[in-house]
Amino acid sequence: MKRLLYFTILLSLCNVTAQQKLNLTGKTFSYTDPQTLGVEKYSFLSNSKATLLMVSSYNGQTFRDVGNCQSLVEGNRVKINCICEDRDTFPDPLKEIFIYDAKTGNLSTTIHFDQNRRPRVFEKTN
């Protein structure tokens, strides 16, 4: 019984340590849609604040929207909630949960997928 208790405590300490290791401050992640060539970029000001930039073109016009985001890092999961400046196009907050891949440094979506129902991968750009 004591071994189980020690194992549980050790596992909890490892989990807390892993959560503290992920620091997104100053990092930017970008995704380009292969169909529309629209670009989405998340720039993290800290682990709790980020900026979302969305740029797309349609019929020769370029559309740009910026969102102010709140984020929460839990282990390798990054929960994000953004309020966009263009409230007509995006009246509700944009929400996503990413999985951070430590090997590649990329973020993969868990809520919004590409046209083939695969996670969108946001590549680290800096």
N, CA, C and O atoms as a GROMACS GRO file, in nm:
protein
  504
    1MET      N    1   0.082  -0.119   0.000
    1MET     CA    2   0.000   0.000   0.000
    1MET      C    3   0.087   0.126   0.000
    1MET      O    4   0.056   0.225  -0.067
    2LYS      N    5   0.198   0.122   0.077
    2LYS     CA    6   0.287   0.238   0.080
    2LYS      C    7   0.350   0.263  -0.056
    2LYS      O    8   0.368   0.378  -0.096
    3ARG      N    9   0.383   0.155  -0.128
    3ARG     CA   10   0.442   0.171  -0.261
    3ARG      C   11   0.345   0.242  -0.355
    3ARG      O   12   0.386   0.328  -0.434
    4LEU      N   13   0.219   0.207  -0.347
    4LEU     CA   14   0.119   0.271  -0.431
    4LEU      C   15   0.109   0.419  -0.398
    4LEU      O   16   0.098   0.502  -0.488
    5LEU      N   17   0.113   0.452  -0.270
    5LEU     CA   18   0.107   0.592  -0.228
    5LEU      C   19   0.229   0.668  -0.279
    5LEU      O   20   0.215   0.779  -0.331
    6TYR      N   21   0.349   0.610  -0.264
    6TYR     CA   22   0.470   0.675  -0.312
    6TYR      C   23   0.468   0.692  -0.464
    6TYR      O   24   0.508   0.796  -0.517
    7PHE      N   25   0.421   0.589  -0.534
    7PHE     CA   26   0.411   0.596  -0.678
    7PHE      C   27   0.315   0.708  -0.721
    7PHE      O   28   0.345   0.783  -0.814
    8THR      N   29   0.202   0.720  -0.653
    8THR     CA   30   0.104   0.824  -0.684
    8THR      C   31   0.163   0.963  -0.660
    8THR      O   32   0.142   1.053  -0.741
    9ILE      N   33   0.234   0.981  -0.552
    9ILE     CA   34   0.297   1.110  -0.522
    9ILE      C   35   0.404   1.142  -0.627
    9ILE      O   36   0.411   1.256  -0.675
   10LEU      N   37   0.485   1.044  -0.662
   10LEU     CA   38   0.589   1.064  -0.763
   10LEU      C   39   0.528   1.100  -0.898
   10LEU      O   40   0.578   1.189  -0.967
   11LEU      N   41   0.423   1.032  -0.935
   11LEU     CA   42   0.355   1.060  -1.062
   11LEU      C   43   0.296   1.201  -1.061
   11LEU      O   44   0.304   1.271  -1.162
   12SER      N   45   0.240   1.244  -0.951
   12SER     CA   46   0.185   1.380  -0.940
   12SER      C   47   0.295   1.484  -0.953
   12SER      O   48   0.276   1.585  -1.021
   13LEU      N   49   0.408   1.461  -0.890
   13LEU     CA   50   0.520   1.555  -0.899
   13LEU      C   51   0.574   1.563  -1.041
   13LEU      O   52   0.609   1.672  -1.088
   14CYS      N   53   0.582   1.451  -1.110
   14CYS     CA   54   0.628   1.451  -1.250
   14CYS      C   55   0.530   1.528  -1.337
   14CYS      O   56   0.573   1.601  -1.427
   15ASN      N   57   0.402   1.514  -1.313
   15ASN     CA   58   0.301   1.584  -1.391
   15ASN      C   59   0.312   1.735  -1.369
   15ASN      O   60   0.302   1.812  -1.465
   16VAL      N   61   0.332   1.778  -1.245
   16VAL     CA   62   0.347   1.921  -1.215
   16VAL      C   63   0.473   1.975  -1.282
   16VAL      O   64   0.471   2.085  -1.337
   17THR      N   65   0.582   1.900  -1.278
   17THR     CA   66   0.706   1.941  -1.342
   17THR      C   67   0.688   1.954  -1.492
   17THR      O   68   0.737   2.050  -1.552
   18ALA      N   69   0.617   1.859  -1.555
   18ALA     CA   70   0.594   1.865  -1.700
   18ALA      C   71   0.511   1.986  -1.737
   18ALA      O   72   0.535   2.049  -1.840
   19GLN      N   73   0.412   2.020  -1.653
   19GLN     CA   74   0.329   2.135  -1.682
   19GLN      C   75   0.409   2.264  -1.677
   19GLN      O   76   0.382   2.357  -1.753
   20GLN      N   77   0.507   2.271  -1.589
   20GLN     CA   78   0.585   2.393  -1.575
   20GLN      C   79   0.689   2.407  -1.686
   20GLN      O   80   0.738   2.518  -1.708
   21LYS      N   81   0.725   2.302  -1.754
   21LYS     CA   82   0.829   2.307  -1.856
   21LYS      C   83   0.784   2.376  -1.984
   21LYS      O   84   0.865   2.441  -2.050
   22LEU      N   85   0.658   2.364  -2.020
   22LEU     CA   86   0.611   2.422  -2.145
   22LEU      C   87   0.593   2.572  -2.130
   22LEU      O   88   0.506   2.618  -2.056
   23ASN      N   89   0.677   2.647  -2.199
   23ASN     CA   90   0.670   2.793  -2.196
   23ASN      C   91   0.652   2.842  -2.339
   23ASN      O   92   0.743   2.829  -2.421
   24LEU      N   93   0.536   2.899  -2.370
   24LEU     CA   94   0.506   2.945  -2.505
   24LEU      C   95   0.536   3.094  -2.526
   24LEU      O   96   0.518   3.145  -2.636
   25THR      N   97   0.581   3.162  -2.423
   25THR     CA   98   0.607   3.306  -2.432
   25THR      C   99   0.702   3.338  -2.547
   25THR      O  100   0.811   3.281  -2.557
   26GLY      N  101   0.658   3.430  -2.635
   26GLY     CA  102   0.740   3.473  -2.747
   26GLY      C  103   0.736   3.382  -2.868
   26GLY      O  104   0.802   3.410  -2.969
   27LYS      N  105   0.661   3.272  -2.861
   27LYS     CA  106   0.656   3.178  -2.973
   27LYS      C  107   0.536   3.209  -3.063
   27LYS      O  108   0.432   3.254  -3.017
   28THR      N  109   0.555   3.184  -3.192
   28THR     CA  110   0.450   3.203  -3.292
   28THR      C  111   0.430   3.073  -3.368
   28THR      O  112   0.526   3.005  -3.404
   29PHE      N  113   0.304   3.039  -3.391
   29PHE     CA  114   0.267   2.918  -3.463
   29PHE      C  115   0.177   2.957  -3.580
   29PHE      O  116   0.087   3.039  -3.564
   30SER      N  117   0.202   2.897  -3.697
   30SER     CA  118   0.130   2.938  -3.818
   30SER      C  119   0.073   2.816  -3.891
   30SER      O  120   0.133   2.709  -3.893
   31TYR      N  121  -0.045   2.837  -3.951
   31TYR     CA  122  -0.109   2.735  -4.034
   31TYR      C  123  -0.156   2.800  -4.163
   31TYR      O  124  -0.221   2.904  -4.159
   32THR      N  125  -0.124   2.739  -4.276
   32THR     CA  126  -0.173   2.786  -4.406
   32THR      C  127  -0.266   2.679  -4.462
   32THR      O  128  -0.226   2.565  -4.481
   33ASP      N  129  -0.390   2.718  -4.488
   33ASP     CA  130  -0.488   2.626  -4.544
   33ASP      C  131  -0.449   2.594  -4.688
   33ASP      O  132  -0.436   2.686  -4.769
   34PRO      N  133  -0.430   2.466  -4.722
   34PRO     CA  134  -0.385   2.432  -4.858
   34PRO      C  135  -0.490   2.460  -4.966
   34PRO      O  136  -0.454   2.478  -5.082
   35GLN      N  137  -0.616   2.464  -4.930
   35GLN     CA  138  -0.722   2.490  -5.027
   35GLN      C  139  -0.739   2.639  -5.056
   35GLN      O  140  -0.747   2.680  -5.172
   36THR      N  141  -0.745   2.719  -4.950
   36THR     CA  142  -0.775   2.862  -4.965
   36THR      C  143  -0.652   2.952  -4.956
   36THR      O  144  -0.657   3.069  -4.993
   37LEU      N  145  -0.541   2.895  -4.908
   37LEU     CA  146  -0.417   2.968  -4.881
   37LEU      C  147  -0.435   3.075  -4.772
   37LEU      O  148  -0.352   3.164  -4.758
   38GLY      N  149  -0.543   3.064  -4.697
   38GLY     CA  150  -0.563   3.151  -4.581
   38GLY      C  151  -0.463   3.116  -4.472
   38GLY      O  152  -0.426   2.999  -4.456
   39VAL      N  153  -0.420   3.215  -4.397
   39VAL     CA  154  -0.317   3.196  -4.294
   39VAL      C  155  -0.375   3.231  -4.157
   39VAL      O  156  -0.445   3.331  -4.140
   40GLU      N  157  -0.344   3.147  -4.059
   40GLU     CA  158  -0.376   3.175  -3.919
   40GLU      C  159  -0.247   3.170  -3.840
   40GLU      O  160  -0.167   3.077  -3.856
   41LYS      N  161  -0.225   3.271  -3.755
   41LYS     CA  162  -0.104   3.276  -3.672
   41LYS      C  163  -0.142   3.305  -3.528
   41LYS      O  164  -0.218   3.398  -3.500
   42TYR      N  165  -0.089   3.224  -3.438
   42TYR     CA  166  -0.102   3.250  -3.295
   42TYR      C  167   0.033   3.295  -3.244
   42TYR      O  168   0.132   3.223  -3.258
   43SER      N  169   0.038   3.414  -3.184
   43SER     CA  170   0.161   3.465  -3.122
   43SER      C  171   0.136   3.476  -2.973
   43SER      O  172   0.046   3.548  -2.930
   44PHE      N  173   0.216   3.404  -2.894
   44PHE     CA  174   0.197   3.400  -2.750
   44PHE      C  175   0.277   3.510  -2.682
   44PHE      O  176   0.400   3.515  -2.693
   45LEU      N  177   0.207   3.598  -2.612
   45LEU     CA  178   0.270   3.703  -2.534
   45LEU      C  179   0.316   3.647  -2.399
   45LEU      O  180   0.413   3.695  -2.341
   46SER      N  181   0.245   3.546  -2.351
   46SER     CA  182   0.277   3.474  -2.228
   46SER      C  183   0.203   3.341  -2.236
   46SER      O  184   0.138   3.313  -2.337
   47ASN      N  185   0.212   3.259  -2.133
   47ASN     CA  186   0.136   3.134  -2.133
   47ASN      C  187  -0.013   3.158  -2.117
   47ASN      O  188  -0.093   3.067  -2.139
   48SER      N  189  -0.052   3.279  -2.079
   48SER     CA  190  -0.195   3.307  -2.057
   48SER      C  191  -0.254   3.406  -2.158
   48SER      O  192  -0.375   3.428  -2.157
   49LYS      N  193  -0.172   3.467  -2.244
   49LYS     CA  194  -0.221   3.564  -2.342
   49LYS      C  195  -0.157   3.538  -2.479
   49LYS      O  196  -0.038   3.507  -2.490
   50ALA      N  197  -0.241   3.554  -2.582
   50ALA     CA  198  -0.192   3.535  -2.718
   50ALA      C  199  -0.270   3.627  -2.811
   50ALA      O  200  -0.372   3.683  -2.774
   51THR      N  201  -0.218   3.641  -2.933
   51THR     CA  202  -0.285   3.717  -3.038
   51THR      C  203  -0.305   3.624  -3.157
   51THR      O  204  -0.214   3.551  -3.196
   52LEU      N  205  -0.425   3.627  -3.214
   52LEU     CA  206  -0.456   3.549  -3.333
   52LEU      C  207  -0.467   3.643  -3.452
   52LEU      O  208  -0.537   3.744  -3.445
   53LEU      N  209  -0.397   3.612  -3.559
   53LEU     CA  210  -0.404   3.689  -3.682
   53LEU      C  211  -0.453   3.595  -3.792
   53LEU      O  212  -0.394   3.489  -3.815
   54MET      N  213  -0.563   3.633  -3.859
   54MET     CA  214  -0.618   3.554  -3.969
   54MET      C  215  -0.618   3.641  -4.095
   54MET      O  216  -0.670   3.752  -4.094
   55VAL      N  217  -0.558   3.589  -4.202
   55VAL     CA  218  -0.553   3.661  -4.329
   55VAL      C  219  -0.599   3.566  -4.439
   55VAL      O  220  -0.551   3.453  -4.449
   56SER      N  221  -0.694   3.613  -4.521
   56SER     CA  222  -0.741   3.533  -4.634
   56SER      C  223  -0.774   3.624  -4.751
   56SER      O  224  -0.797   3.744  -4.733
   57SER      N  225  -0.777   3.566  -4.870
   57SER     CA  226  -0.810   3.641  -4.991
   57SER      C  227  -0.929   3.577  -5.059
   57SER      O  228  -0.944   3.454  -5.060
   58TYR      N  229  -1.015   3.662  -5.115
   58TYR     CA  230  -1.131   3.614  -5.188
   58TYR      C  231  -1.167   3.717  -5.294
   58TYR      O  232  -1.185   3.835  -5.263
   59ASN      N  233  -1.177   3.673  -5.418
   59ASN     CA  234  -1.210   3.762  -5.531
   59ASN      C  235  -1.122   3.886  -5.537
   59ASN      O  236  -1.170   3.996  -5.560
   60GLY      N  237  -0.993   3.867  -5.515
   60GLY     CA  238  -0.899   3.977  -5.525
   60GLY      C  239  -0.895   4.068  -5.403
   60GLY      O  240  -0.817   4.163  -5.400
   61GLN      N  241  -0.977   4.041  -5.302
   61GLN     CA  242  -0.976   4.121  -5.180
   61GLN      C  243  -0.907   4.043  -5.069
   61GLN      O  244  -0.920   3.921  -5.060
   62THR      N  245  -0.834   4.114  -4.986
   62THR     CA  246  -0.769   4.052  -4.871
   62THR      C  247  -0.846   4.089  -4.745
   62THR      O  248  -0.876   4.205  -4.720
   63PHE      N  249  -0.876   3.986  -4.667
   63PHE     CA  250  -0.947   4.005  -4.541
   63PHE      C  251  -0.852   3.972  -4.426
   63PHE      O  252  -0.778   3.873  -4.430
   64ARG      N  253  -0.857   4.056  -4.324
   64ARG     CA  254  -0.767   4.041  -4.210
   64ARG      C  255  -0.847   4.060  -4.083
   64ARG      O  256  -0.927   4.153  -4.072
   65ASP      N  257  -0.824   3.972  -3.986
   65ASP     CA  258  -0.889   3.988  -3.856
   65ASP      C  259  -0.790   3.952  -3.747
   65ASP      O  260  -0.706   3.863  -3.764
   66VAL      N  261  -0.800   4.023  -3.636
   66VAL     CA  262  -0.711   4.002  -3.522
   66VAL      C  263  -0.797   3.965  -3.402
   66VAL      O  264  -0.904   4.023  -3.381
   67GLY      N  265  -0.749   3.869  -3.325
   67GLY     CA  266  -0.820   3.829  -3.204
   67GLY      C  267  -0.730   3.838  -3.084
   67GLY      O  268  -0.612   3.803  -3.090
   68ASN      N  269  -0.786   3.884  -2.974
   68ASN     CA  270  -0.715   3.883  -2.846
   68ASN      C  271  -0.756   3.756  -2.773
   68ASN      O  272  -0.874   3.727  -2.757
   69CYS      N  273  -0.655   3.680  -2.730
   69CYS     CA  274  -0.682   3.546  -2.678
   69CYS      C  275  -0.635   3.529  -2.534
   69CYS      O  276  -0.536   3.587  -2.490
   70GLN      N  277  -0.710   3.447  -2.463
   70GLN     CA  278  -0.671   3.397  -2.332
   70GLN      C  279  -0.631   3.252  -2.351
   70GLN      O  280  -0.700   3.178  -2.423
   71SER      N  281  -0.523   3.210  -2.290
   71SER     CA  282  -0.480   3.070  -2.306
   71SER      C  283  -0.447   3.010  -2.170
   71SER      O  284  -0.416   3.079  -2.074
   72LEU      N  285  -0.454   2.878  -2.168
   72LEU     CA  286  -0.425   2.803  -2.046
   72LEU      C  287  -0.344   2.681  -2.086
   72LEU      O  288  -0.387   2.602  -2.170
   73VAL      N  289  -0.226   2.665  -2.027
   73VAL     CA  290  -0.138   2.552  -2.056
   73VAL      C  291  -0.155   2.449  -1.946
   73VAL      O  292  -0.136   2.479  -1.828
   74GLU      N  293  -0.191   2.327  -1.986
   74GLU     CA  294  -0.206   2.215  -1.892
   74GLU      C  295  -0.129   2.096  -1.948
   74GLU      O  296  -0.180   2.024  -2.034
   75GLY      N  297  -0.008   2.074  -1.898
   75GLY     CA  298   0.075   1.967  -1.953
   75GLY      C  299   0.114   2.000  -2.095
   75GLY      O  300   0.176   2.104  -2.120
   76ASN      N  301   0.078   1.913  -2.191
   76ASN     CA  302   0.106   1.942  -2.331
   76ASN      C  303  -0.017   1.993  -2.405
   76ASN      O  304  -0.016   2.004  -2.527
   77ARG      N  305  -0.124   2.024  -2.332
   77ARG     CA  306  -0.246   2.078  -2.391
   77ARG      C  307  -0.250   2.229  -2.371
   77ARG      O  308  -0.216   2.281  -2.265
   78VAL      N  309  -0.292   2.299  -2.476
   78VAL     CA  310  -0.305   2.444  -2.472
   78VAL      C  311  -0.449   2.478  -2.509
   78VAL      O  312  -0.491   2.460  -2.624
   79LYS      N  313  -0.523   2.529  -2.411
   79LYS     CA  314  -0.661   2.571  -2.437
   79LYS      C  315  -0.658   2.720  -2.469
   79LYS      O  316  -0.592   2.798  -2.400
   80ILE      N  317  -0.731   2.758  -2.574
   80ILE     CA  318  -0.728   2.898  -2.616
   80ILE      C  319  -0.869   2.946  -2.647
   80ILE      O  320  -0.952   2.871  -2.699
   81ASN      N  321  -0.895   3.073  -2.614
   81ASN     CA  322  -1.026   3.135  -2.632
   81ASN      C  323  -1.000   3.276  -2.683
   81ASN      O  324  -0.940   3.357  -2.612
   82CYS      N  325  -1.044   3.306  -2.807
   82CYS     CA  326  -1.013   3.434  -2.871
   82CYS      C  327  -1.140   3.515  -2.900
   82CYS      O  328  -1.241   3.460  -2.945
   83ILE      N  329  -1.133   3.644  -2.875
   83ILE     CA  330  -1.237   3.739  -2.913
   83ILE      C  331  -1.182   3.819  -3.031
   83ILE      O  332  -1.082   3.890  -3.017
   84CYS      N  333  -1.248   3.808  -3.147
   84CYS     CA  334  -1.200   3.876  -3.267
   84CYS      C  335  -1.252   4.019  -3.274
   84CYS      O  336  -1.359   4.051  -3.222
   85GLU      N  337  -1.174   4.104  -3.340
   85GLU     CA  338  -1.213   4.245  -3.356
   85GLU      C  339  -1.336   4.258  -3.444
   85GLU      O  340  -1.422   4.343  -3.419
   86ASP      N  341  -1.346   4.175  -3.549
   86ASP     CA  342  -1.461   4.179  -3.640
   86ASP      C  343  -1.575   4.097  -3.580
   86ASP      O  344  -1.588   3.977  -3.607
   87ARG      N  345  -1.657   4.161  -3.498
   87ARG     CA  346  -1.766   4.092  -3.429
   87ARG      C  347  -1.879   4.053  -3.524
   87ARG      O  348  -1.961   3.968  -3.490
   88ASP      N  349  -1.885   4.115  -3.644
   88ASP     CA  350  -1.988   4.077  -3.742
   88ASP      C  351  -1.957   3.938  -3.799
   88ASP      O  352  -2.048   3.856  -3.815
   89THR      N  353  -1.832   3.913  -3.830
   89THR     CA  354  -1.792   3.785  -3.887
   89THR      C  355  -1.780   3.678  -3.779
   89THR      O  356  -1.821   3.564  -3.800
   90PHE      N  357  -1.723   3.714  -3.664
   90PHE     CA  358  -1.702   3.620  -3.554
   90PHE      C  359  -1.767   3.673  -3.427
   90PHE      O  360  -1.698   3.726  -3.340
   91PRO      N  361  -1.901   3.661  -3.415
   91PRO     CA  362  -1.968   3.716  -3.297
   91PRO      C  363  -1.936   3.638  -3.169
   91PRO      O  364  -1.937   3.694  -3.059
   92ASP      N  365  -1.908   3.510  -3.182
   92ASP     CA  366  -1.879   3.426  -3.066
   92ASP      C  367  -1.728   3.406  -3.053
   92ASP      O  368  -1.656   3.416  -3.152
   93PRO      N  369  -1.682   3.378  -2.933
   93PRO     CA  370  -1.538   3.351  -2.915
   93PRO      C  371  -1.495   3.228  -2.995
   93PRO      O  372  -1.571   3.132  -3.008
   94LEU      N  373  -1.375   3.233  -3.050
   94LEU     CA  374  -1.316   3.118  -3.118
   94LEU      C  375  -1.241   3.036  -3.013
   94LEU      O  376  -1.155   3.089  -2.943
   95LYS      N  377  -1.274   2.908  -3.003
   95LYS     CA  378  -1.212   2.822  -2.902
   95LYS      C  379  -1.142   2.706  -2.970
   95LYS      O  380  -1.188   2.653  -3.071
   96GLU      N  381  -1.028   2.669  -2.913
   96GLU     CA  382  -0.952   2.555  -2.963
   96GLU      C  383  -0.872   2.496  -2.849
   96GLU      O  384  -0.836   2.565  -2.753
   97ILE      N  385  -0.845   2.367  -2.861
   97ILE     CA  386  -0.753   2.298  -2.770
   97ILE      C  387  -0.646   2.237  -2.858
   97ILE      O  388  -0.675   2.158  -2.948
   98PHE      N  389  -0.522   2.274  -2.832
   98PHE     CA  390  -0.408   2.223  -2.908
   98PHE      C  391  -0.334   2.120  -2.825
   98PHE      O  392  -0.337   2.121  -2.702
   99ILE      N  393  -0.266   2.031  -2.895
   99ILE     CA  394  -0.170   1.940  -2.833
   99ILE      C  395  -0.032   1.985  -2.881
   99ILE      O  396  -0.008   1.998  -3.000
  100TYR      N  397   0.057   2.010  -2.785
  100TYR     CA  398   0.193   2.053  -2.817
  100TYR      C  399   0.281   1.931  -2.837
  100TYR      O  400   0.287   1.844  -2.750
  101ASP      N  401   0.349   1.924  -2.951
  101ASP     CA  402   0.442   1.815  -2.980
  101ASP      C  403   0.583   1.865  -2.949
  101ASP      O  404   0.637   1.950  -3.020
  102ALA      N  405   0.642   1.811  -2.843
  102ALA     CA  406   0.773   1.859  -2.798
  102ALA      C  407   0.883   1.828  -2.900
  102ALA      O  408   0.980   1.903  -2.910
  103LYS      N  409   0.870   1.720  -2.976
  103LYS     CA  410   0.973   1.684  -3.074
  103LYS      C  411   0.978   1.783  -3.189
  103LYS      O  412   1.086   1.825  -3.230
  104THR      N  413   0.862   1.820  -3.243
  104THR     CA  414   0.858   1.910  -3.358
  104THR      C  415   0.840   2.056  -3.318
  104THR      O  416   0.873   2.146  -3.395
  105GLY      N  417   0.787   2.079  -3.198
  105GLY     CA  418   0.758   2.216  -3.154
  105GLY      C  419   0.630   2.270  -3.214
  105GLY      O  420   0.607   2.391  -3.210
  106ASN      N  421   0.545   2.184  -3.270
  106ASN     CA  422   0.422   2.226  -3.335
  106ASN      C  423   0.300   2.206  -3.246
  106ASN      O  424   0.303   2.132  -3.148
  107LEU      N  425   0.192   2.275  -3.282
  107LEU     CA  426   0.063   2.259  -3.215
  107LEU      C  427  -0.035   2.192  -3.310
  107LEU      O  428  -0.044   2.231  -3.427
  108SER      N  429  -0.108   2.091  -3.263
  108SER     CA  430  -0.210   2.023  -3.344
  108SER      C  431  -0.347   2.048  -3.284
  108SER      O  432  -0.363   2.044  -3.162
  109THR      N  433  -0.445   2.075  -3.369
  109THR     CA  434  -0.580   2.105  -3.323
  109THR      C  435  -0.651   1.978  -3.276
  109THR      O  436  -0.620   1.868  -3.321
  110THR      N  437  -0.746   1.996  -3.184
  110THR     CA  438  -0.828   1.884  -3.139
  110THR      C  439  -0.977   1.911  -3.162
  110THR      O  440  -1.059   1.820  -3.145
  111ILE      N  441  -1.013   2.034  -3.199
  111ILE     CA  442  -1.154   2.068  -3.220
  111ILE      C  443  -1.182   2.094  -3.368
  111ILE      O  444  -1.272   2.034  -3.425
  112HIS      N  445  -1.106   2.183  -3.429
  112HIS     CA  446  -1.128   2.220  -3.570
  112HIS      C  447  -1.028   2.146  -3.658
  112HIS      O  448  -0.907   2.150  -3.634
  113PHE      N  449  -1.080   2.077  -3.760
  113PHE     CA  450  -0.997   1.994  -3.846
  113PHE      C  451  -0.993   2.048  -3.988
  113PHE      O  452  -1.068   2.139  -4.023
  114ASP      N  453  -0.904   1.991  -4.071
  114ASP     CA  454  -0.896   2.034  -4.211
  114ASP      C  455  -1.008   1.966  -4.292
  114ASP      O  456  -1.092   1.897  -4.235
  115GLN      N  457  -1.007   1.985  -4.423
  115GLN     CA  458  -1.113   1.933  -4.509
  115GLN      C  459  -1.116   1.780  -4.510
  115GLN      O  460  -1.219   1.721  -4.544
  116ASN      N  461  -1.006   1.716  -4.476
  116ASN     CA  462  -0.998   1.569  -4.474
  116ASN      C  463  -1.016   1.511  -4.334
  116ASN      O  464  -0.983   1.395  -4.309
  117ARG      N  465  -1.068   1.594  -4.243
  117ARG     CA  466  -1.093   1.553  -4.104
  117ARG      C  467  -0.966   1.514  -4.029
  117ARG      O  468  -0.968   1.429  -3.940
  118ARG      N  469  -0.854   1.577  -4.066
  118ARG     CA  470  -0.729   1.557  -3.994
  118ARG      C  471  -0.700   1.681  -3.910
  118ARG      O  472  -0.742   1.791  -3.946
  119PRO      N  473  -0.629   1.665  -3.801
  119PRO     CA  474  -0.593   1.783  -3.721
  119PRO      C  475  -0.511   1.881  -3.804
  119PRO      O  476  -0.426   1.841  -3.883
  120ARG      N  477  -0.538   2.010  -3.784
  120ARG     CA  478  -0.456   2.112  -3.850
  120ARG      C  479  -0.330   2.128  -3.766
  120ARG      O  480  -0.337   2.136  -3.643
  121VAL      N  481  -0.214   2.132  -3.830
  121VAL     CA  482  -0.087   2.145  -3.759
  121VAL      C  483  -0.035   2.286  -3.776
  121VAL      O  484  -0.008   2.331  -3.888
  122PHE      N  485  -0.021   2.355  -3.665
  122PHE     CA  486   0.036   2.490  -3.663
  122PHE      C  487   0.184   2.476  -3.637
  122PHE      O  488   0.225   2.432  -3.530
  123GLU      N  489   0.265   2.515  -3.734
  123GLU     CA  490   0.410   2.500  -3.723
  123GLU      C  491   0.471   2.619  -3.650
  123GLU      O  492   0.429   2.733  -3.668
  124LYS      N  493   0.569   2.588  -3.568
  124LYS     CA  494   0.641   2.693  -3.494
  124LYS      C  495   0.724   2.772  -3.595
  124LYS      O  496   0.800   2.714  -3.673
  125THR      N  497   0.708   2.905  -3.594
  125THR     CA  498   0.779   2.988  -3.691
  125THR      C  499   0.895   3.064  -3.631
  125THR      O  500   0.974   3.124  -3.704
  126ASN      N  501   0.908   3.066  -3.501
  126ASN     CA  502   1.025   3.132  -3.439
  126ASN      C  503   1.067   3.061  -3.313
  126ASN      O  504   1.163   3.102  -3.248
   0.00000   0.00000   0.00000
